[in-house]
Amino acid sequence: MARYKVEICGVNTANIKVLTNEEMVALFEKYQKGDLMAKEDLINGNLKLVLAILKKYSNRTDNMDDLFQVGCIGLIKAIDNFDLSFAVKFSTYACPMIIGEIKRFLRDNNSVRVSRSIKDTAYKILQKKEELIRLLGHEPPIGMLSKELELSEYDINHALDSLKDTVSMYEPIYNDGGDTIYLVDQLQDKKTVAGALENQFMLKEAIEHLKERERHIIKERYFMGRTQMELAEEIGISQAQISRLEKNGLETIKKMIL
């Protein structure tokens, strides 16, 4: 059978060896006993995994060579940390680590630029927010920040949004073990823009009607991307309590907008 040459990042995919499961296990056993040549074979034998993942991000950067190197770093980290006792395929373990490295690289090299004045305003808001937290013992409502800083609530939200990471349309939002659903799959067309805006207003109103602690957790989790453990440490309660408050908040929102 003919082997067609396909080059990605200067690598001829036709010449990349793909390891069988038995070969993979044997190489891991050798590497974990100190055989560095086995590690090199593991890297070379899994380059197609890196290249397969890179295809999903080909529209996110002009320099695929850099992205390939970053993906290889994720692959090497996966090889260094993989344990045969995990009882999962190496590719299942490695994919999230490779994707994580690529996402961090794209985030840190984001081409979106926010004006200096907006960022300065955002930092002033955060500074005032910290002052009020120390004074009140809890996070101040946005109306109080608006009054203290003589800024509209819209301007405050807009400035704080400038500090958030942008989200890729190809961000995976669901995977049940089958096909991954990406954000782009859920984007609405122009015919449903009005409905989307209405839903946004309903969602914002529903969040504002939550209990203070639930509102804080929902905003930090879903708008700032913080983990339950981070919030547990910040608030001084257990992760289980954070999870329960988050669940209650989501159920309340669901009842209000459905």
C-alpha positions as CSV (number, residue, x, y, z in Angstrom):
1,M,0.0,0.0,0.0
2,A,1.3,3.4,-0.9
3,R,2.4,5.7,2.0
4,Y,1.6,9.3,1.3
5,K,3.8,12.0,2.7
6,V,2.0,14.5,4.9
7,E,4.2,17.1,6.6
8,I,3.1,19.0,9.7
9,C,5.7,21.1,11.4
10,G,8.4,19.5,9.2
11,V,7.5,16.0,10.4
12,N,6.7,13.4,7.7
13,T,3.8,11.6,9.2
14,A,4.3,8.7,6.9
15,N,7.6,7.9,8.7
16,I,6.3,8.0,12.2
17,K,6.1,4.7,14.0
18,V,2.9,3.9,15.9
19,L,3.5,1.7,18.9
20,T,1.3,-1.2,19.7
21,N,0.0,-1.5,23.3
22,E,2.4,-4.3,24.0
23,E,5.3,-2.2,22.8
24,M,4.1,0.7,24.8
25,V,4.0,-1.3,28.0
26,A,7.4,-2.8,27.4
27,L,9.0,0.6,26.8
28,F,7.4,2.1,29.9
29,E,8.7,-0.8,32.0
30,K,12.2,-0.1,30.6
31,Y,12.0,3.7,31.1
32,Q,10.7,3.4,34.6
33,K,13.8,1.3,35.3
34,G,16.1,4.1,34.0
35,D,16.4,3.3,30.3
36,L,16.5,6.8,28.6
37,M,16.5,5.3,25.1
38,A,13.1,3.8,25.9
39,K,11.8,7.3,26.7
40,E,13.0,8.6,23.4
41,D,11.2,5.7,21.7
42,L,8.0,6.5,23.6
43,I,8.2,10.1,22.5
44,N,8.8,9.2,18.8
45,G,6.1,6.6,19.0
46,N,3.5,9.1,20.1
47,L,4.2,12.0,17.9
48,K,1.1,11.2,15.8
49,L,-1.0,11.9,19.0
50,V,0.5,15.4,19.2
51,L,-0.1,16.0,15.5
52,A,-3.7,14.8,15.7
53,I,-4.4,17.3,18.6
54,L,-2.6,20.1,16.7
55,K,-5.0,19.9,13.8
56,K,-7.8,21.2,16.2
57,Y,-5.7,24.4,16.8
58,S,-4.4,25.0,13.4
59,N,-6.5,28.2,13.0
60,R,-5.3,29.6,16.4
61,T,-1.7,30.5,15.5
62,D,0.5,31.3,12.5
63,N,3.4,29.3,13.9
64,M,2.6,25.6,14.0
65,D,6.3,24.8,14.7
66,D,6.1,26.5,18.1
67,L,2.8,24.8,18.8
68,F,4.3,21.4,17.9
69,Q,7.1,21.9,20.4
70,V,4.7,22.9,23.1
71,G,2.6,19.8,22.4
72,C,5.7,17.7,22.7
73,I,6.4,19.2,26.1
74,G,3.0,18.0,27.2
75,L,3.7,14.6,25.7
76,I,7.0,14.4,27.7
77,K,5.3,15.4,30.9
78,A,2.7,12.7,30.3
79,I,5.4,10.1,29.8
80,D,7.3,11.2,32.9
81,N,4.1,10.9,35.1
82,F,2.4,7.9,33.6
83,D,2.0,4.8,35.7
84,L,1.1,1.5,34.3
85,S,-1.0,0.8,37.3
86,F,-3.4,3.6,36.1
87,A,-5.2,0.9,34.1
88,V,-6.0,3.4,31.2
89,K,-4.5,3.8,27.8
90,F,-1.6,6.1,27.6
91,S,-3.3,8.2,25.0
92,T,-6.3,8.7,27.3
93,Y,-3.9,10.0,30.0
94,A,-1.7,12.0,27.7
95,C,-4.3,13.9,25.7
96,P,-5.4,16.3,28.5
97,M,-1.8,17.1,29.3
98,I,-0.9,17.9,25.7
99,I,-4.0,20.0,25.3
100,G,-3.3,21.8,28.6
101,E,0.2,22.8,27.4
102,I,-1.2,24.0,24.1
103,K,-4.0,26.0,25.8
104,R,-1.6,27.7,28.2
105,F,0.7,28.6,25.3
106,L,-2.2,30.1,23.3
107,R,-3.5,31.9,26.4
108,D,-0.1,33.4,27.2
109,N,0.4,34.5,23.6
110,N,-3.1,35.7,23.1
111,S,-3.3,38.2,20.2
112,V,-6.3,40.0,21.8
113,R,-5.1,43.3,23.2
114,V,-7.0,45.4,25.7
115,S,-6.3,49.1,26.0
116,R,-4.1,50.3,28.9
117,S,-6.8,52.6,30.3
118,I,-9.4,49.9,30.6
119,K,-6.8,47.7,32.4
120,D,-5.9,50.5,34.7
121,T,-9.6,51.0,35.6
122,A,-9.9,47.3,36.2
123,Y,-7.0,47.3,38.7
124,K,-8.5,50.3,40.5
125,I,-11.7,48.4,40.8
126,L,-9.9,45.4,42.2
127,Q,-8.1,47.6,44.7
128,K,-11.3,49.2,45.9
129,K,-12.9,45.8,46.0
130,E,-10.2,44.5,48.3
131,E,-10.5,47.6,50.6
132,L,-14.3,47.1,50.9
133,I,-13.9,43.4,51.6
134,R,-11.5,44.2,54.5
135,L,-14.0,46.8,55.8
136,L,-17.2,44.8,55.3
137,G,-16.0,41.3,55.8
138,H,-17.6,40.2,52.5
139,E,-17.5,41.0,48.8
140,P,-19.2,44.4,48.1
141,P,-22.2,44.4,45.7
142,I,-21.5,46.0,42.3
143,G,-23.8,48.9,43.1
144,M,-21.5,49.9,46.0
145,L,-18.4,49.7,43.8
146,S,-20.2,51.9,41.3
147,K,-21.0,54.5,43.9
148,E,-17.5,54.5,45.4
149,L,-15.7,54.8,42.1
150,E,-18.3,57.0,40.4
151,L,-18.5,54.5,37.5
152,S,-21.5,52.9,35.9
153,E,-22.1,49.2,36.6
154,Y,-21.6,48.5,32.9
155,D,-18.1,50.2,33.0
156,I,-17.1,48.1,36.0
157,N,-18.2,44.9,34.4
158,H,-16.5,45.8,31.1
159,A,-13.2,46.6,32.8
160,L,-13.2,43.5,34.9
161,D,-14.0,41.4,31.8
162,S,-10.8,42.8,30.2
163,L,-8.8,40.8,32.7
164,K,-10.4,37.5,31.8
165,D,-9.0,35.0,29.4
166,T,-10.6,34.8,26.0
167,V,-12.4,31.5,25.2
168,S,-11.8,29.6,22.0
169,M,-14.7,28.6,19.9
170,Y,-13.1,25.2,19.9
171,E,-13.1,24.9,23.7
172,P,-14.5,21.4,24.6
173,I,-17.6,21.8,26.7
174,Y,-18.8,18.2,27.0
175,N,-17.5,14.7,26.5
176,D,-19.2,11.6,27.7
177,G,-16.6,9.3,26.3
178,G,-17.8,9.6,22.7
179,D,-17.6,12.6,20.4
180,T,-16.5,15.8,22.0
181,I,-18.9,18.8,21.8
182,Y,-17.1,22.1,21.3
183,L,-18.4,25.6,22.0
184,V,-18.6,26.3,18.3
185,D,-21.2,23.5,18.0
186,Q,-23.5,25.4,20.3
187,L,-23.2,28.9,18.7
188,Q,-26.5,30.3,17.5
189,D,-27.0,31.8,14.1
190,K,-28.3,35.3,13.4
191,K,-31.9,34.2,13.5
192,T,-31.5,33.4,17.2
193,V,-29.5,36.4,18.3
194,A,-32.5,38.1,19.9
195,G,-33.3,34.9,21.9
196,A,-29.7,34.7,23.0
197,L,-29.7,38.2,24.3
198,E,-32.9,37.6,26.1
199,N,-31.4,34.5,27.7
200,Q,-28.3,36.5,28.8
201,F,-30.5,39.1,30.5
202,M,-32.5,36.4,32.2
203,L,-29.3,34.7,33.4
204,K,-27.8,37.9,34.7
205,E,-31.0,38.7,36.6
206,A,-31.2,35.2,38.0
207,I,-27.6,35.3,39.3
208,E,-28.2,38.6,41.0
209,H,-31.2,37.1,42.9
210,L,-29.0,34.3,44.4
211,K,-27.9,34.4,48.0
212,E,-24.7,36.4,48.4
213,R,-22.4,33.4,48.9
214,E,-24.0,31.3,46.1
215,R,-23.8,34.3,43.8
216,H,-20.1,34.8,44.6
217,I,-19.3,31.1,43.9
218,I,-21.2,31.0,40.6
219,K,-19.5,34.1,39.3
220,E,-16.1,33.0,40.4
221,R,-16.5,29.4,39.1
222,Y,-18.2,30.2,35.7
223,F,-16.9,33.7,34.8
224,M,-13.5,33.7,36.4
225,G,-12.7,30.0,36.0
226,R,-11.7,29.4,39.6
227,T,-11.7,25.9,41.1
228,Q,-13.8,24.7,44.0
229,M,-10.6,24.1,46.0
230,E,-9.5,27.7,45.5
231,L,-12.9,29.1,46.6
232,A,-12.9,26.7,49.6
233,E,-9.5,28.2,50.8
234,E,-10.7,31.7,50.1
235,I,-14.0,31.5,52.0
236,G,-12.8,29.1,54.7
237,I,-15.2,26.2,54.2
238,S,-14.8,22.7,52.8
239,Q,-14.9,21.8,49.1
240,A,-18.0,19.7,49.7
241,Q,-19.8,22.9,51.0
242,I,-18.6,24.8,48.0
243,S,-20.0,22.1,45.7
244,R,-23.3,22.1,47.6
245,L,-23.7,25.9,47.4
246,E,-22.8,25.8,43.7
247,K,-25.4,23.1,43.0
248,N,-28.0,25.0,44.9
249,G,-27.2,28.2,43.0
250,L,-27.4,26.4,39.6
251,E,-30.7,24.8,40.5
252,T,-32.1,28.2,41.5
253,I,-31.0,29.8,38.3
254,K,-32.5,26.9,36.3
255,K,-35.9,27.4,38.0
256,M,-35.8,31.1,37.3
257,I,-35.0,31.0,33.6
258,L,-36.7,27.8,32.4
